[in-house]
Amino acid sequence: MITSVLVANRGEIACRVFRTCRASGIRTVAVYSDADENALHTRVADAAVRLPGTASADTYLRGDLIVKAAVAAGADAVHPGYGFLSENAGFARAVLDAGLTWIGPPPEAIEAMASKTRAKELMGVAPLRTVTEADLPVLVKAAAGGGGRGMRIVRDLAGLDAALTAARAEAASAFGDGEVFVEPYAEHGRHVEVQVLADAHGTVWTLGTRDCSLQRRHQKVIEEAPAPGLGPELEEDLRAQAVRAARAVDYVGAGTVEFLVAGGRAHFLEMNTRLQVEHPVTEAVFGIDLVALQIRVAEGHALDGRPPRARGHAVEARLYAEDPAHDWAPRTGRLHRLAVPDGIRLDTGYTDGDDIGVHYDPLIAKAVAHAPTRAEALRALAGALERAAIHGPVTNRDLLVRSLRHPEFTSARMDTAFYDRHLAALTAPAPDPLAPLAAALADAAGRSRFGAWRNVPSQPQVKRYVMAGEEHEVRYRQGRSGPEADGVRVLRTDPHLVVLETDGVRRRYEVARYGDEIHVGTTRLTALPRFPDPTTQSPPGSLLAPMPGTVVRVAENLTEGTPVEAGQPLIWLEAMKMEHRITAPTTGVLTSLHVEPGQQVTVSALLAVVQPT
């Protein structure tokens, strides 16, 4: 019997595993980097062991340190979570060699499926050895790891070498293995996967299908179970291939077999020898706890002959601290509040007041809805996200809500190119025009409450805010019965609630302020000073860092005086496990360059200046 589990991971998945362990009476041990000293997973564990440093290569990818931590803390088992070392056969062996229980598949199974090239050969699918015009488009893919890192789409042979170089570098940084391969890329395929669970006694469960077609940068955004509209023959083929993959490597534990469905056929992609990020939708549909079943299988228990029956439909949305309208740029800062309505499952590694840093993935939480039908599940999740209080950095919340309500998605006609087609429409600003007024009135009510607000009845009060990237000016007066604004009836004002009426329709606005950051319902605003500080102005053509990060590359032969074209990549930043290109804002001449490879930069740091021509 397992009595104490160390989770060799961080954030949301560590908290998720701890939740099951607590319910099972199992003690929990966390490991944490210096950046995660005060992280939620560190705080909620029964014991925690420091891994000195902040870089993943020095901390969560150091299997030797993690095994030592498990032994020192008295753990008798290790759960790898997902990412980091979860598909590292050497780490699994080190855990077993230390006399600990490994809550995962045998090292030999991990090894067989760890390289996507070897996995494809095992399943009779060969990657491309040479690429011609007829093969395009193709996908360059890291042989080890996943999560969209080490992937590049190539539509022009001239760009193949650069894509291979970039993919190798990113794969080596993320997984310690720079091997990549090339496979055909289907523009309009669906990403469908099968959850498998096997015991050491020969039983292999297939727990339905999941559709994960809505992706950005090859990382999943919205997942659901079961995958809609496949048909019984295709579903049976998917299950049969999944069982074949599991039995081919004598698999034990939870795993996922991934496919590209195109032209009515299922094409094997890979087998992930670990728990998936999207496992909660399968848990909801089958009424099971996959982590608890992983632990039981690791203890040697046998599965029942048949899995439980599926019931209803579940959908999961990944809430990221990122700006989809600006190349999915990650955002950092204080998460002041995170709350979703009752009835929705929320898996998260954050709580109110935690900081979202630059070192790791920008995933804030996963929200999951389960209902008798797909339409009801989509409606419930979209409504819950729309009403959720998410105060802090910019997030993809609006994109998620619009995606869940998009007719192409609701009718199950989506594919992996969904965001290529619809991103502009899904990220078009649609802020509430009354939000700035509500913010101004709430601020005025707060100042009045503490005796600091004074008004001249004939003089309008003016406040300025940035909303959806644009500046808005608000004017109102203090009348005899309270604040007045043109065309709007003010029914109530206090620091946290404003009620306004326009055209006979009454609306409530909940307001929260954190310094200059203001949240009015789901609208995020920034208060501007009455008189801007001239010392904060940047010269025209300035390239500012959109997030804190590390400069990993500067364009070749880029020096002061170099002519550049609008949109030309100049600098590459690495932040939150992804590379981000900083491009020339205009055609002109580079007049100054302020960074070099390896340099750490803060948000809004001046990187370079391009003088327009």
SULFENPE-V379432 format. One record per residue. N is the residue number from 1. RES is the residue in one letter. SS is DSSP state (2 for helix, 1 for strand, 0 for the rest). PHI is phi in radians with two decimals (NA if undefined). D_LAST is the distance of its C-alpha to the last C-alpha in Angstrom with 1 decimal. Layout:
N;RES;SS;PHI;D_LAST
N;RES;SS;PHI;D_LAST
This chain:
1;M;0;NA;71.8
2;I;0;-1.35;68.3
3;T;0;-2.03;68.5
4;S;1;-2.60;65.2
5;V;1;-2.05;61.7
6;L;1;-1.65;58.7
7;V;1;-1.71;55.4
8;A;0;-1.48;53.1
9;N;0;-2.85;50.0
10;R;0;-2.52;48.3
11;G;2;1.06;47.2
12;E;2;-1.03;48.2
13;I;2;-1.22;50.3
14;A;2;-1.11;52.2
15;C;2;-1.09;53.1
16;R;2;-1.09;54.1
17;V;2;-1.16;56.5
18;F;2;-1.03;57.9
19;R;2;-1.06;58.8
20;T;2;-1.17;61.0
21;C;2;-1.06;62.5
22;R;2;-1.07;63.6
23;A;2;-1.13;65.1
24;S;0;-1.67;67.0
25;G;0;1.37;68.2
26;I;0;-1.76;66.1
27;R;1;-1.21;64.7
28;T;1;-2.16;61.0
29;V;1;-2.28;59.0
30;A;1;-1.85;55.3
31;V;1;-2.06;53.0
32;Y;1;-2.58;49.9
33;S;0;-1.45;47.1
34;D;2;-1.08;46.2
35;A;2;-1.19;43.4
36;D;2;-1.85;46.2
37;E;0;-0.99;48.8
38;N;0;-1.92;49.0
39;A;0;-1.18;48.0
40;L;2;-1.04;50.3
41;H;2;-1.14;51.7
42;T;2;-1.24;52.7
43;R;2;-1.31;54.4
44;V;2;-1.56;56.4
45;A;0;-1.27;57.9
46;D;0;-1.18;61.4
47;A;1;-2.54;60.1
48;A;1;-2.50;56.8
49;V;1;-2.14;55.9
50;R;1;-1.34;52.9
51;L;0;-1.95;50.7
52;P;0;-1.04;49.0
53;G;0;1.99;45.2
54;T;0;-2.13;42.4
55;A;0;-1.14;40.9
56;S;2;-1.02;42.7
57;A;2;-1.10;43.5
58;D;2;-1.66;45.5
59;T;0;-2.26;47.1
60;Y;0;-1.25;47.5
61;L;0;-1.77;47.3
62;R;0;-1.63;50.0
63;G;2;-1.05;53.1
64;D;2;-1.11;55.4
65;L;2;-1.19;54.6
66;I;2;-1.22;55.0
67;V;2;-1.11;58.4
68;K;2;-1.06;59.5
69;A;2;-1.11;58.5
70;A;2;-1.09;60.6
71;V;2;-1.14;63.6
72;A;2;-1.10;63.2
73;A;2;-1.50;63.0
74;G;0;1.41;66.0
75;A;0;-1.27;64.2
76;D;0;-1.98;66.0
77;A;1;-2.65;63.2
78;V;1;-2.26;59.5
79;H;1;-1.90;57.3
80;P;0;-1.50;53.8
81;G;0;1.17;52.1
82;Y;0;-2.34;49.0
83;G;0;1.32;46.1
84;F;0;0.84;46.4
85;L;0;-1.73;49.7
86;S;0;-1.13;51.2
87;E;0;-2.08;51.1
88;N;0;-1.86;51.9
89;A;2;-1.12;55.3
90;G;2;-1.10;55.6
91;F;2;-1.18;55.3
92;A;2;-1.03;57.8
93;R;2;-1.13;60.2
94;A;2;-1.10;59.7
95;V;2;-1.10;60.7
96;L;2;-1.15;63.8
97;D;2;-1.11;64.7
98;A;0;-1.43;64.8
99;G;0;1.44;67.4
100;L;0;-1.75;65.2
101;T;1;-1.49;64.9
102;W;1;-1.68;61.6
103;I;0;-1.57;60.7
104;G;0;-3.06;59.0
105;P;0;-1.27;59.8
106;P;0;-1.04;61.5
107;P;2;-0.94;59.2
108;E;2;-1.13;60.1
109;A;2;-1.21;58.8
110;I;2;-1.07;55.5
111;E;2;-1.09;55.3
112;A;2;-1.14;56.0
113;M;2;-1.81;53.3
114;A;2;-1.12;50.8
115;S;0;-1.55;49.0
116;K;2;-1.12;47.7
117;T;2;-1.17;48.3
118;R;2;-1.18;51.9
119;A;2;-1.10;52.4
120;K;2;-1.13;51.2
121;E;2;-1.10;53.6
122;L;2;-1.09;56.4
123;M;0;-1.63;55.8
124;G;0;1.37;55.6
125;V;0;-2.08;51.9
126;A;0;-1.78;50.0
127;P;0;-1.21;46.2
128;L;1;-1.27;44.2
129;R;0;-1.63;44.6
130;T;0;-2.27;42.3
131;V;0;-2.17;39.5
132;T;0;-2.09;39.0
133;E;2;-1.01;36.9
134;A;2;-1.19;40.0
135;D;2;-1.44;40.0
136;L;0;-1.20;36.6
137;P;0;-1.35;35.6
138;V;1;-2.22;37.0
139;L;1;-2.08;37.0
140;V;1;-1.50;36.7
141;K;1;-2.43;39.0
142;A;1;-1.19;40.4
143;A;0;-1.26;44.1
144;A;0;-1.99;45.0
145;G;0;1.38;44.2
146;G;0;-2.91;42.4
147;G;0;1.23;40.6
148;G;0;1.47;37.5
149;R;0;-1.48;36.6
150;G;0;1.36;36.1
151;M;0;-2.07;35.3
152;R;1;-2.57;32.6
153;I;1;-1.53;32.6
154;V;1;-2.10;31.7
155;R;0;-1.94;31.2
156;D;0;-2.42;29.9
157;L;2;-1.00;31.8
158;A;2;-1.11;28.6
159;G;2;-1.68;28.0
160;L;2;-1.15;31.7
161;D;2;-1.06;31.5
162;A;2;-1.14;28.6
163;A;2;-1.16;30.6
164;L;2;-1.10;33.7
165;T;2;-1.09;32.2
166;A;2;-1.15;30.7
167;A;2;-1.17;34.0
168;R;2;-1.07;36.2
169;A;2;-1.09;34.4
170;E;2;-1.21;34.5
171;A;2;-1.14;38.2
172;A;2;-1.11;39.2
173;S;2;-1.21;37.8
174;A;2;-1.44;39.4
175;F;2;-2.14;42.7
176;G;0;1.26;43.2
177;D;0;-2.54;43.3
178;G;0;-1.60;40.5
179;E;0;-1.20;42.3
180;V;1;-2.29;40.5
181;F;1;-2.49;41.6
182;V;1;-2.17;40.3
183;E;1;-2.39;41.9
184;P;1;-1.05;41.3
185;Y;0;-2.03;39.3
186;A;0;-1.59;40.6
187;E;0;-1.11;38.0
188;H;0;-2.18;40.5
189;G;0;-1.53;43.2
190;R;1;-1.92;44.8
191;H;1;-1.64;45.2
192;V;1;-2.18;49.0
193;E;1;-2.40;51.0
194;V;1;-2.11;54.7
195;Q;1;-1.43;56.0
196;V;1;-2.06;58.9
197;L;1;-2.53;61.4
198;A;1;-2.25;64.1
199;D;0;-1.89;67.0
200;A;0;-1.47;68.8
201;H;0;-1.94;71.7
202;G;0;1.71;70.1
203;T;0;-1.55;68.9
204;V;1;-2.17;65.4
205;W;1;-1.61;64.1
206;T;1;-1.96;61.3
207;L;1;-1.84;60.1
208;G;1;1.21;58.4
209;T;1;-2.06;54.8
210;R;1;-2.32;51.5
211;D;1;-1.83;48.4
212;C;1;-2.25;45.1
213;S;1;-1.29;42.7
214;L;1;-1.38;40.2
215;Q;1;-2.36;37.9
216;R;1;-2.22;34.5
217;R;0;0.92;33.2
218;H;0;1.13;36.7
219;Q;1;-1.97;38.3
220;K;1;-1.23;40.8
221;V;1;-2.06;40.2
222;I;1;-2.28;43.2
223;E;1;-2.26;46.5
224;E;1;-2.59;49.8
225;A;1;-2.45;53.4
226;P;0;-1.33;54.9
227;A;0;-1.12;52.2
228;P;0;-1.38;52.7
229;G;0;1.21;53.7
230;L;0;-1.48;54.5
231;G;0;1.60;58.0
232;P;2;-1.12;61.1
233;E;2;-1.20;60.9
234;L;2;-1.17;57.3
235;E;2;-1.08;58.2
236;E;2;-1.13;61.2
237;D;2;-1.12;59.2
238;L;2;-1.06;56.7
239;R;2;-1.10;59.7
240;A;2;-1.12;61.4
241;Q;2;-1.15;58.4
242;A;2;-1.13;57.9
243;V;2;-1.13;61.6
244;R;2;-1.06;61.4
245;A;2;-1.11;58.5
246;A;2;-1.13;60.3
247;R;2;-1.24;63.6
248;A;2;-1.11;62.0
249;V;0;-2.07;61.2
250;D;0;0.89;64.2
251;Y;0;-1.23;61.8
252;V;0;-2.39;63.0
253;G;1;1.91;61.2
254;A;1;-1.59;58.3
255;G;1;-2.74;55.6
256;T;1;-2.37;53.3
257;V;1;-1.87;52.9
258;E;1;-1.85;49.6
259;F;1;-2.38;49.1
260;L;1;-1.82;46.6
261;V;1;-1.74;48.4
262;A;1;-2.58;47.2
263;G;0;1.09;49.2
264;G;0;1.35;52.2
265;R;1;-2.14;52.5
266;A;1;-1.81;52.0
267;H;1;-1.92;50.1
268;F;1;-1.08;50.8
269;L;1;-1.85;47.7
270;E;1;-2.98;49.2
271;M;1;-2.10;51.8
272;N;1;-1.60;50.8
273;T;0;-1.57;53.7
274;R;0;-2.92;53.3
275;L;0;-1.31;53.1
276;Q;0;-1.67;50.0
277;V;0;-0.97;47.8
278;E;0;-1.53;48.9
279;H;2;-1.04;52.7
280;P;2;-1.06;53.5
281;V;2;-1.18;53.4
282;T;2;-1.18;56.1
283;E;2;-1.03;58.1
284;A;2;-1.15;58.0
285;V;2;-1.24;59.1
286;F;2;-1.71;61.9
287;G;0;1.13;62.9
288;I;0;-2.24;62.7
289;D;0;-2.07;61.2
290;L;2;-1.15;59.6
291;V;2;-1.17;59.4
292;A;2;-1.07;63.1
293;L;2;-1.21;63.9
294;Q;2;-1.03;61.9
295;I;2;-1.16;64.1
296;R;2;-1.08;67.3
297;V;2;-1.12;66.4
298;A;2;-1.13;65.6
299;E;0;-1.39;69.1
300;G;0;1.75;70.7
301;H;0;-1.23;71.5
302;A;0;-1.62;71.7
303;L;0;-1.35;69.8
304;D;0;-1.10;71.8
305;G;0;-1.04;72.4
306;R;0;-2.23;70.0
307;P;0;-1.26;66.9
308;P;0;-1.14;67.2
309;R;0;-1.38;66.3
310;A;0;-1.38;62.9
311;R;0;-2.40;62.8
312;G;0;1.31;60.0
313;H;1;-2.41;56.3
314;A;1;-2.33;53.8
315;V;1;-2.41;50.0
316;E;1;-2.17;47.8
317;A;1;-2.14;44.3
318;R;1;-1.64;42.4
319;L;1;-1.57;40.8
320;Y;1;-1.95;37.8
321;A;0;-1.49;35.8
322;E;1;-2.77;32.4
323;D;1;-2.01;29.8
324;P;2;-1.07;30.0
325;A;2;-1.30;27.2
326;H;2;-2.17;24.7
327;D;0;1.03;25.6
328;W;0;1.02;29.1
329;A;1;-1.08;27.9
330;P;1;-1.21;31.1
331;R;0;-2.20;31.8
332;T;0;-2.13;34.2
333;G;1;2.38;36.3
334;R;1;-1.40;39.8
335;L;1;-1.54;41.5
336;H;0;-1.24;43.5
337;R;1;-2.66;45.5
338;L;1;-2.45;46.2
339;A;1;-2.61;48.9
340;V;0;-2.05;49.6
341;P;0;-1.06;52.5
342;D;0;-1.06;55.9
343;G;0;1.67;56.6
344;I;0;-1.98;53.4
345;R;1;-1.39;53.5
346;L;1;-2.20;50.8
347;D;1;-1.79;50.3
348;T;1;-2.59;48.1
349;G;0;-1.94;47.7
350;Y;0;-2.28;46.7
351;T;0;-2.43;48.4
352;D;0;-0.93;47.5
353;G;0;1.64;45.9
354;D;1;-1.33;44.8
355;D;1;-1.73;41.4
356;I;1;-1.63;39.1
357;G;0;-1.66;37.7
358;V;0;-1.67;35.1
359;H;0;-1.42;37.5
360;Y;0;-2.29;38.9
361;D;0;-0.96;38.4
362;P;0;-1.42;37.2
363;L;1;-1.14;40.3
364;I;1;-1.56;42.0
365;A;1;-2.87;44.9
366;K;1;-2.10;46.4
367;A;1;-1.86;48.0
368;V;1;-2.26;50.7
369;A;1;-2.10;52.8
370;H;1;-2.24;56.0
371;A;1;-2.63;57.8
372;P;0;-1.07;60.3
373;T;0;-2.24;57.7
374;R;2;-1.10;54.1
375;A;2;-1.04;53.2
376;E;2;-1.20;54.8
377;A;2;-1.16;53.1
378;L;2;-1.08;49.6
379;R;2;-1.10;50.5
380;A;2;-1.12;51.9
381;L;2;-1.24;49.0
382;A;2;-1.08;46.3
383;G;2;-1.14;48.4
384;A;2;-1.16;48.9
385;L;2;-1.13;45.3
386;E;2;-1.12;44.4
387;R;2;-1.64;47.0
388;A;0;-1.16;46.3
389;A;1;-1.65;45.3
390;I;1;-2.24;42.4
391;H;1;-1.88;41.1
392;G;0;2.69;38.5
393;P;0;-1.09;35.2
394;V;0;-1.01;33.4
395;T;0;-2.24;35.5
396;N;0;-1.64;35.6
397;R;2;-0.97;38.7
398;D;2;-1.09;37.3
399;L;2;-1.07;36.2
400;L;2;-1.07;39.7
401;V;2;-1.07;41.5
402;R;2;-1.17;39.5
403;S;2;-1.11;40.0
404;L;2;-1.11;43.7
405;R;2;-1.83;43.9
406;H;0;-1.23;41.8
407;P;2;-1.05;44.1
408;E;2;-1.18;43.1
409;F;2;-1.42;44.2
410;T;2;-1.10;47.2
411;S;0;-1.64;48.5
412;A;0;1.04;47.9
413;R;0;-1.88;45.6
414;M;0;-1.40;42.9
415;D;0;-2.61;41.6
416;T;0;-1.24;39.3
417;A;0;-1.68;36.3
418;F;2;-0.93;37.0
419;Y;2;-1.31;33.9
420;D;2;-1.08;31.7
421;R;2;-1.46;32.9
422;H;2;-2.05;33.3
423;L;2;-1.03;31.0
424;A;2;-1.03;28.7
425;A;2;-1.21;31.8
426;L;2;-1.27;33.6
427;T;0;-1.95;30.9
428;A;0;-1.08;30.0
429;P;0;-1.05;30.6
430;A;0;-2.50;34.0
431;P;0;-1.26;34.9
432;D;0;-1.29;38.0
433;P;0;-1.11;37.1
434;L;0;-1.59;40.1
435;A;2;-1.05;39.2
436;P;2;-1.08;37.4
437;L;2;-1.14;40.5
438;A;2;-1.08;42.8
439;A;2;-1.10;40.9
440;A;2;-1.14;41.1
441;L;2;-1.20;44.8
442;A;2;-1.12;45.7
443;D;2;-1.11;44.0
444;A;2;-1.11;45.9
445;A;2;-1.12;49.1
446;G;2;-1.16;48.7
447;R;2;-1.21;48.3
448;S;2;-1.11;51.2
449;R;2;-1.05;53.3
450;F;0;-1.77;53.0
451;G;0;1.32;53.5
452;A;0;-1.83;50.0
453;W;0;-1.75;48.9
454;R;0;-2.23;49.6
455;N;0;-2.48;48.8
456;V;0;-1.83;49.2
457;P;0;-0.94;50.4
458;S;0;-1.46;48.6
459;Q;0;-1.77;45.3
460;P;0;-1.22;43.0
461;Q;1;-1.57;41.7
462;V;1;-2.17;38.0
463;K;1;-2.37;36.4
464;R;1;-2.19;33.0
465;Y;1;-2.42;32.2
466;V;1;-1.77;29.5
467;M;1;-2.38;30.8
468;A;0;0.93;29.2
469;G;0;1.43;25.8
470;E;1;-2.13;26.2
471;E;1;-1.49;27.6
472;H;1;-2.20;31.0
473;E;1;-1.90;33.1
474;V;1;-2.01;36.9
475;R;1;-2.21;39.5
476;Y;1;-2.66;43.2
477;R;1;-2.18;46.4
478;Q;1;-1.76;49.6
479;G;1;-1.52;52.4
480;R;0;-1.14;56.1
481;S;0;-1.78;56.4
482;G;1;2.33;53.1
483;P;1;-1.12;49.4
484;E;1;-2.32;48.3
485;A;1;-2.45;45.1
486;D;0;-1.05;44.4
487;G;0;1.34;45.5
488;V;1;-2.30;46.6
489;R;1;-1.69;50.0
490;V;1;-1.61;50.1
491;L;1;-1.70;53.2
492;R;1;-2.75;52.8
493;T;1;-2.45;50.6
494;D;1;-2.57;51.1
495;P;0;-1.06;48.7
496;H;0;-2.13;48.8
497;L;1;-2.58;49.6
498;V;1;-2.22;48.5
499;V;1;-2.06;50.1
500;L;1;-2.17;48.5
501;E;1;-2.30;49.7
502;T;1;-2.33;47.8
503;D;0;0.92;49.5
504;G;0;1.39;52.6
505;V;1;-1.87;51.0
506;R;1;-1.69;51.4
507;R;1;-2.32;49.0
508;R;1;-1.76;49.3
509;Y;1;-2.18;46.4
510;E;1;-1.44;47.0
511;V;1;-2.15;44.8
512;A;1;-2.33;44.1
513;R;1;-2.16;42.1
514;Y;1;-2.30;41.0
515;G;0;1.15;39.3
516;D;0;-1.52;36.1
517;E;1;-1.61;36.4
518;I;1;-2.24;38.4
519;H;1;-2.03;39.9
520;V;1;-1.96;41.3
521;G;0;1.05;43.1
522;T;0;-1.71;40.6
523;T;1;-1.66;37.5
524;R;1;-1.85;35.6
525;L;1;-2.23;34.1
526;T;1;-2.16;32.7
527;A;1;-1.29;34.0
528;L;0;-1.77;31.6
529;P;0;-1.19;32.8
530;R;0;-1.12;33.7
531;F;0;-2.15;31.5
532;P;0;-1.05;28.3
533;D;0;-1.43;28.2
534;P;2;-1.12;25.2
535;T;2;-1.30;25.5
536;T;2;-1.62;24.6
537;Q;0;-1.33;21.1
538;S;0;-1.72;18.3
539;P;0;-1.13;14.9
540;P;0;-0.99;12.0
541;G;0;1.43;10.7
542;S;1;-1.27;14.2
543;L;1;-1.79;16.1
544;L;1;-1.87;19.7
545;A;0;-1.14;22.8
546;P;0;-1.31;24.3
547;M;0;-2.78;27.7
548;P;0;-1.16;29.6
549;G;1;3.13;29.8
550;T;1;-2.07;29.6
551;V;1;-1.29;26.7
552;V;1;-1.75;28.1
553;R;1;-2.80;25.4
554;V;1;-2.14;21.9
555;A;0;-0.91;20.1
556;E;0;-1.07;21.4
557;N;0;1.07;19.9
558;L;0;-1.51;17.3
559;T;0;-2.40;16.9
560;E;0;-1.06;14.8
561;G;0;1.70;12.2
562;T;0;-1.30;12.2
563;P;1;-1.27;9.3
564;V;1;-2.34;9.9
565;E;0;-1.83;10.0
566;A;0;-0.99;10.7
567;G;0;1.50;14.4
568;Q;0;-1.27;14.8
569;P;1;-1.12;17.8
570;L;1;-2.02;17.2
571;I;1;-2.42;20.4
572;W;1;-2.00;23.8
573;L;1;-1.87;26.0
574;E;1;-1.90;29.7
575;A;1;-2.62;31.4
576;M;0;0.90;34.6
577;K;0;1.21;35.4
578;M;1;-2.31;32.2
579;E;1;-1.61;28.9
580;H;1;-2.25;25.7
581;R;1;-1.53;22.2
582;I;1;-1.82;19.3
583;T;1;-1.88;16.2
584;A;0;-1.15;12.4
585;P;0;-1.30;11.8
586;T;0;-2.79;8.4
587;T;0;-1.32;6.3
588;G;1;3.09;4.6
589;V;1;-2.19;7.1
590;L;1;-1.24;10.5
591;T;1;-1.66;11.6
592;S;1;-2.75;15.0
593;L;1;-2.23;17.5
594;H;0;-1.93;20.7
595;V;0;-2.35;22.9
596;E;0;-2.54;24.9
597;P;0;-0.95;27.3
598;G;0;1.62;30.4
599;Q;0;-1.39;29.0
600;Q;1;-1.50;30.2
601;V;1;-2.23;27.8
602;T;0;-1.73;28.7
603;V;0;-1.06;27.3
604;S;0;1.24;24.1
605;A;0;-1.15;23.8
606;L;1;-1.32;20.4
607;L;1;-1.67;19.5
608;A;1;-2.88;16.0
609;V;1;-2.31;12.7
610;V;1;-1.99;9.2
611;Q;1;-1.52;6.6
612;P;1;-1.11;3.8
613;T;0;-2.02;0.0
